[in-house]
Structures are given as C-alpha cells and as structure tokens.
Amino acid sequence: MKHPVDVHVGKRIRHRRWMVGMTQQQLAENVGIKFQQIQKYETGMNRVSASRLWDVADALEVPISFFFEGLAEGSAAQPEVAGDILSDKEALALVRSYYSIPEAQRRRLFELAKVLSSAA
C-alpha cells in the first residue's frame, strides 16, 4: 500500500523534473540509478531513502524541504495538495513558458490574464 507522504514526495520530484525540463533518464543518470527507479519514486510505489532524496534534490537544484512542501503540519498521513494543477502536462508547459518570458513582459502578461479572467 502506498503511503500518502511517499506519493506526495514522488509528485514533487516529478513536478520539479518537468519544471527544469529533465527526463526520467537524465535524472536517473545524474543520481546514478536506473530510470525505472525514478518512475517508481514518482508514483510513490517505492520510498525514497534520505540519501537518495539528497541526491535527487542536488540534481534538481532544490532544498530537501521542497519535496515536503504542501504537507499538512503535524499530519504525515494526510497531505494537503491544493488542486495539484501541475500534474497536468499542458499546465506545466504553460508555467514553464511563462517563466521563460522576460520579467517586464511577464508582468504585463500577468495583468492581462487577471483582466481577462475577471471578464469571463
């Protein structure tokens, strides 16, 4: 049976990997394991050991705490994930594209999106 924390950590690994545009194979090579193991981590089928999570965090250039963000305080059994919108590949591609836009233009685009969303 999958533990909810393992599932949450796996989703955070997948989201960060997608955000940096890294494949499972590339992450596996950086960490020194097979890509199938990354697949198992991302689905929560296998738990990630502390030392392996350290290596994954290093490869993805995030602090270890990144993988636990969104978990309810004091409740390891019930992670709180707000909407989990980044599980949608199209949404993730949109976010990645958004952050590749220069900051000044990105702010204007953000303001436009706010106006359009309130008009709908």
Buried (B, 14 or more C-beta within 10 A) or exposed (E): EEEBBBBBBBBBBBBBBBBBEBEBEBBBBBBEBEBEBBBBBBBBEBBBEEEBBEBBBEBBEBEEEBBBEBBEEEEEEEBEBEEEEBEEEEEBEEBEEEEEEEEEEEEEEEEEEEEEEEEE
